[in-house]
Amino acid sequence: MIGDVALVVLLGAAVAGCVYLAAAAWLVTDFARRPRAPRPSGAAVTILKPLHGQEPDLYDNLASFCRQDYPGPVQIVFGVADPNDPAVAAVERLRTEFPGHDLALVADRTVAGSNPKVANLINMSGQVRNAIVVIADSDIRVRPDYLAGVVGELERSANGAVTCLYHGVETDSLWSSLSRLQIDGHFLPGVVTGLRLGLAQPCFGSTIAMRASTLAAFGGFAAVADTLADDYEIGAALRRRGETVALPPFAVGHTCGETSFRQLWRHEVRWASTIRIIDPAGYAGWIVSNPLPFALLALAAGGGAPAAAVTVAALLCRAAVLFAVSRSFASPRPPYWLVPLRDLLSFAVFVAGFAARNVDWQGRRYRLTPKGEISSEGRSRTP
């Protein structure tokens, strides 16, 4: 009897996960069909790009921000902590190939707080000249209409900030492909579903656009200098002031630069740990998005034809989500053949996220506090 009960529970969890995935596929399609904001007025914009190291496709990612069809002045400020950082070469190449663009480079070793990215932003902020500030991570790639869409959404929202969903962009490794599937098949549809249910309050490092006066009003970058999820905390600071964080109906590309299993695992466990600290209940709820492991356990426990059918359904539903993301955001065809491995790995990362108390980031190990703050353990790590 106990075995029968366990089998029913496993099959029920798998079926619930399939229902969730089917709903997520529809919601992604519906989200991308929303009308875009009108073309912006052309207000002057400063884009801040914190850099660290020679990442895969770094030049192409940065160059995409120089190819914007935007009606107003655009200043781009790049920042590194070390003047000898390999990323500087990409910036110098941009200066050569885009001579008419307003491109600045800040190289400053000053460290304020525990978060190295935020310390970089603090050092860069003195170069901001314009009324609208857009922060975007170095691994983000955008289309020519990106800046017009973001600023148009900010002007339509009237206050607060704008952030962007992101889909994965593969490089040339298996681990990059698996990382892309995590973003497209798990993360992005989860955010869209959470938005529709009123459970998600996203603010992503892929893009945070706001007025310079808004940034100053909540204390600037110094207010999040010791937090791991600096992007989320910026959104939370705005919401505490009664302001909104809007999402336009498009997604930017996130280059998945992982080249080894260890790199992929550390990156995803850090992401999982961050979500767990930000929203413990919501993180626990992610279990419903993993039907395949439960279906396979039911099959191994003697579930027979029903378990086999649910296993196939779990794979098809995940493929449907990936297809919806690819079609909605015009990204290349995903590697569907990796779906079974990706789903099992995602479940392992989900479980590990409950236990992780330390994270690896930019070659160093950090301790996590229950409040989401980080402190360096002082030990360098191999990436």
Summary of the structure (lengths in Angstrom):
residues: 383
radius of gyration: 21.2
end to end distance: 49.0
largest distance: 74.8
contacts: 1320
relative contact order: 0.16
helix: 53%
strand: 16%
